[in-house]
Amino acid sequence: MCLLLIAYRQHPQFPFIVLANRDEFYARATQVAGPWHDQPITAGRDLEAGGTWLGVAPNGRVAAVTNMREPQMPEPADVLSRGEIPVNFLTGEQTPSAFAQGIEGPRYRGFNTLLFDAHLLSDDHNPALVCAGNRHQPFAITAGVHGISNGAPDSPWPKVIHGCTALSKLTAGLPNRLDENSFVTPALDLLADTRRAPVDELPDTGVGEALESALSSIFVRILDGDAPPGTPLSTGYGTRVSSLVAVDRDGGIQFWEQGYENGQRSGAPRHFRLNPPAG
């Protein structure tokens, strides 16, 4: 997952909305979103490492993870897959804050993870939404529109700034019932933006100007010739999945996933509805 756009407590009916793009190698084996047969969650699945980039659970939980772009950092000894972090939270019972404190950060390559529990929306003592990572301390996300890409949370990368601005406008006009015209289509259009940032606005994460440019759009599409020859991304890399999550004030969750093949939309969005958690 390479971009998370979050509208938190910005709509009276939907206090938590997430729009997300997962960027990955085109050849990496992936299972489309759906209920897992071995875990009580609904998510896509990375078939290479077994985890997920974003998922939801009937207990009112939502979790997602992005990697940090830090090519010079060595891999940890006995490294764990970052995709297991959302799975472990979704299938557990700890609050977001408690779970965040227990993550073994040194065992993972750099990451940010978003942890949400609808049970805590009315709790004044335990935050319902927490961002954790192994390059910063966990913190409660405040009401507002936020963006997380492959740097620090809310880093002013062009895709984060443009995405947050667009999500603010979209959220302001949402009705109390979401449908294809009011939410799904405009949200997926927002996530399909292929405009690259001007060179003078690019971040410097150590991958070189050509790749910084190729990765600067909200929707990433890198084919033969778009990346320096011999680099890993030159074999085909980009947005594989766009995901939309909307949690209503009762804790009910709606989840849409749109898949892509080699940068082209594949089929219609899949839609899942999870009822509010009891209690």
Order of alpha helices (4+ residues) and beta strands (2+ residues): beta-beta-beta-beta-beta-beta-alpha-alpha-beta-beta-beta-beta-alpha-alpha-alpha-beta-beta-beta-beta
